Amino acid sequence: MAGPVAIVAGRGALPVALSRALAGQGRAAVLAEMAGFPVANPDGLPVVCFRVEKLGALFKALRGHGVAEVAFAGAVARPRLDPAQFDFKTLTLAPRILPALKGGDDATLRMVLDIFEAEGFAVRAAHEIAPELLPPAGVLTRAQPGSRDRKDAARAAAIVAALSAVDVGQGAVVADGLALGVEALPGTDRMLAQVAGLPADLRPDPGAARGVLFKGPKAGQDRRVDLPVIGPDTVAGAAAAGLSGIAIAAGGVMVLDRAAVIAAANAAGLFLWVRREGET
């Protein structure tokens, strides 16, 4: 029987979804919790608490649980490291870790994946463990995107693609062709809250398109980690921002609690469009 999978977990519902998907496959899970980022653990799974300064201890603990595979799930912020606390393993990796933490998310995450693989751990993608998190292409709601919404989604997708070149963000809000918000380090929920708070004179004509949130992975990113995620809170944020709906890249965005997301979008009169690349 295959050993447990370690879920290097952060905040949010994704770690729970993955652990339950593994349980459905007859696999056990161990949660690896970074200091300062408590993990939801409703099923009482074993937890390995760690600090980045003590990577040697983390790898030893995971091997002690029989772990040979890891998955990354949930939101964490970049840790503030104390070099005085580095164990020997982290000291040997410091020339790689410290510069990467000053770069973009993709550079940082690639460094993390490389380190785990060099230690002999196989990295598994969240959507590989739980493929049902990737919805089929098409419009999943009663509301349908209109022609202006489709143009706004295409414009927002182009903005996200452009941001990929500088390793920034996986989302944008466009209304009537105008960019109202782009996702940066604070994340999608904060971006939607900022759009909701825009004064009327900065919003397009109310009689024109209301706006679309688009989310998709960065061009060239390693899809084993940091694949975009939406959930019921995203729908609530889009509704509060006065948008027409949400478009997500087909095959590139996970939907947590899909039934609840669709129900919330229907209740708010929003569309949820799983958009194929280039689709208009």
N, C-alpha and C positions, 0 to 999 in steps of 0.2 A: 504494500500500500504506500502511495506517495506521502511524503511528509507534509507538514503544515506549510502554508504560505504566509510570509510576514507581510502585513499591510503597514507600510510606513505612512502613518495616518496623521491628518490634520483635522481642522474643524469642518463641520458640515455632515451631510447625510451619506456621502459617497462611501466612506469606509464601512458603514453598516451595510449598505447595499452589496458591497463586494463580499463581506464576510458571510452574508446570508446566501449569496450566489454560490460561494465555495461550499457552504454546508449542504446546499442542494445537490452538489456534485460529489458529496461524500468526502470533502476535503476540510481539514481543520484550518483555522486562521489564528495567527498571533498578531496583536497590535503593537507596533513600535511607536511610542508617543514621545515627541520631542518636548523637552522642558519648556513650559510656558504655553503650550498648546494642547489643553486637555481634550481627550478624544471621547466621543459618545460611545458607551459600551453597554448597551441594554441587554446583551446576551451573555455577559460575564466572561468574555474571552480573556485568555492570559495576556498580560500587558508587559512589554519591556519599555521602561522609561529610559531615555537617553539624552545626553547633551552632545552637541557636535564636537565639543572639545574632547570627548571621550569616545571616539569612533572605535577604538580597539575594544573597549568594553561592550559596545553595541554588537560588533561582529561576533564576539565571543558568546554573548548571551543568545543571539539568534541561532548560532550553531548548536548551543546547548539545548535549544528547543527542537533541533532536528530540521531547521529551515534551510532549504536550498534555493527557494524562489521568493522573490519579493515583488510587491506592487506598491505604487505610490498613489495616494488618494487623499483629498481634502486640502484645505487652505492653511498655509503657514506663512509667516513673514520671515524675512531674512534674519537670522539670529545675529545678535551682537556678541562676537566671540571674545573670550578672555584668553589670550595666548599663554598666560601664566598657568592656565588649567589644562593645557594640551597634554594628552597622554602620548606615548611614543608613536603610536600609529598616526595620530593626528599631526604630530610634528613632522613626520615624513611626508605627509600629504599637504602640509601648509603651503608650499610653493605653488600648488595647483588650486587649493581652496580659496586662499585670500584674494588673488587677482580675479577669480571667477565671480566671487560675491560682489565685486564692483561693476560687473557687466550686466547685460540683460538677462531676462529669465531663461531664455533658451541656452545661453552659454553656461549659466549656473546649473541648470538641470542636466545638461549633457555631461558636465563634470561629475555630478552626483551619480549618474548612471554608470559612467566609466569606472568610478571608484568601486561601486558595488559589484560590477562585473569582474573587475580585477581581483576582488576578494572571493570570486567563485560563485556568486549568486546570480541566478538567471532572473532577468527583469521581465515581468509580465504586464501587459497593458490592462487597464481597467476594463476596456470594452472587449478584450479577449476573455476575461473571466466572466463578464456579464454582458454578452452581446445584445441582450434585449434592451440595454440602455441606449442603443443607437436606433432611433425610430426610422421607419421607411420613408422614402421621399414622397412628397405631396403635401397637400393642405389637410391638417388633422382636425380642424375645427369647423363649426357651422359658418362662421364668418370667413369670407374669402378676400384675398388681397386684390384691390383694384389696380388699374393700369398705373396710376401714380404711385401706389404702394410698391409695385414691382420695380418701377424706376428707382424709387428711393432705396429699395433693398439692393439693387445692383450698384448704386452709388456707394452705399455703406460697405458692401463687399469689396469694392475697389479701394476704399479708404483703409479697410483692415489689411488688404494685400499690400498697400503702400507702407503701412506701419510695420509690416513684417521685416522690411529691409533694415529697420533700425531696432528690431526686437522689442516692440512696444505694443501691447494690447491685443485683444482678440474680439473686440466689439466696437460698434459705432452706432449712433442714432442720427438718422437723416430724415428731414421733413421738407418736402417740396424741393428736393435737390440740395438743401442746405444742411451742413453738418452741425448738429446741435450739441453733440458730445462724442468724445472718443475715450475708450477705456485705457486707463493707465494703471499704475500700481494700486490705487485704492479699490479697483475692481468694478464689476458691472453694477452692483446695487448702488454704490456711491455715484456712479455716472448717471444712473436713472434718477436718483434723488436730485442731482444737480440740474438735470433737464427739467424735472418737475418744478424746480424753483426759479426757472428763467422768467424774467419779467416779460410782459406781453409784447413790448416793443422789440424784443429779440427773437420772438417766435414768428414763423411765417404766417401768412394770411390764414385766419381760422377757416375760411371757406375753401382753402386748398388742402393738400395732403396733410394729415395729422402727424405722420411720422412713423418710422419703422426702426426697431432695434434689430440689428444683424449681429450674429455671433458666428465665428468660425475659427478654425485653427490658423496659426501663422504659417505662411508658406515655408516649407522645409523643416518645420519643427519635428522633433522625435515624438511620434504619436503614442509612444508607450507611457508618456507622462504629460500632465498638464493639458490634456484634451479639454476643451471648454465644456462647461456643464450649465444647464438651466434647470430650474425647479419652480415650485409654486411661488416662491418669493420673487422670482424674476417676472412672473406674470403680474403680481401685485405692483411691482415697481413700474412696469410698462404701463399699466392702467393708471397709476398715480401721475405718470408723466404725460398722460393724455394721448398716448400713441394709438395707432390703428392696429398694430400687431407686432409679431416677432417672426423674423426669418432666421433660420439656422442652416449651416452648411450640411448637406446630406453626407452622412458617413463621417462627420467631423465634430459633432457636438452631442454629448450625452444628455438625456432627459431623465432626471430623477423623479420617480413617482408620476409616470406618464399620465395615468388616468386622472390624477388630481390636477396636473398641469392643464390638461385638455378641458376638464370641468371648470377650472378657474377662468381659463380663457373664454370659454363659452359664456360663462356667467357675466364676464366683463365686456362681452361683445368684441373681443380681440381675435385676430387670426393667428394661427401657428402654422407657419409654412416651412417645411423641410425642403430646402431649395438646392437643386442640383447646380453645380458650378456652371455659370453662364446662362442659366435659365432666366427668361424674362416673361 
